[in-house]
Structures are given as C-alpha cells and as structure tokens.
Amino acid sequence: MQPAVSPSFNNGQLELLKILSRELSEEELLALRRLLGQFFAQRATEAMGKVWDENGWTNETMTQMLNTKMRKQL
C-alpha cells in the first residue's frame, strides 16, 4: 500500500522521496548534489543551444550582446 503523500509534491519530488527513503552519508549527499547539478546544467545547455540555433546566432552576435546594454528601464 502506498503511503498518503501531499498533493503539493510534483512527480520529480515524489520519485526522489521514494528513492531516497534511507539516510545518506555526507559523501553520498554531496555526490547526489553534484549529479543533480550536472543534470540541470546539461538541460540548460541544451535549451540555450536550441535558442542559439533558432535565432541563427554566431560568436559575433554574442560579442555584440556582451557589449550592449540590454536592460530596460522600468
């Protein structure tokens, strides 16, 4: 029988709670944090690659963006 779970958890959180139902050592916790960081960094890199390709950006485009004030005044 599945334990009752708060409906405020998303599917990822629920899965992690099931997987991590035992106490982790500090070493294991650090390794898990690194793994999750790498996972989300990879996702962000892939998303930015898609935006880069969709916009036809080049290294020159990035240089121009770096040297342009792009913030809007509120």
N, C-alpha and C positions, 0 to 999 in steps of 0.2 A: 504494500500500500504506500502510495506517495504521500509525503508529509504536506500539510497545507502550507502554501507559500503566498507571501504578499503579492498582490497583483501589480504592485509598483515596480517589480523587478522586470527587466527586459530579458529576452531569450538568452543573450550572451551572459548576463549576470547569473541567471538560473543555471546555465551549464557550468560556469566556473564554480558556483557553490556546490554543485554535485561532485565535480572533480576534486575540489579542494576541501572535502569534508574532514580531512585529517590535518593535524598540526604540522606546519612546515618548519624546517630548521631555518636559521638566518641565511645559510648558504643557498638553500632551495628557494627561499623567498627572493633573494637577490637575482638568482638565475631566472625566475619567473618574471620579475620586473623587466629584466633585460630582454627576454623573449617577447614580452608584450610590447615593449618599446620598439623593438625591431619590426614586429608585425605592423604596428601603426605607422612607423616611418616608411616602410615599404608601400603601404596603401597610399600615403600622402605623395610619395614619389611617383607612383603610377598615375594618380589623379593629376598631378602637375604636368606629367609627360603628355597626358591626353589634352589638357588645356593648351600646352605649348604647341602640339601638332595641329589642333583645331584652329588656332589663331595664326599659324604659319610663322611663329616667332623664330628669330635667329639669335646668335650671340650678340650681334649688333643691337637687336631690339632690347635685349637685357641690359646692355651698357647704357642705352638711351634711358631706360626706365630707372636705372640706378642714379642717373644724373639729372633726373627731372623731379620736381616737387609735384607729387601726385595727390597729396591730401587736399580735401575740400574744406573750406571754411564753413563752419556751422552758423 
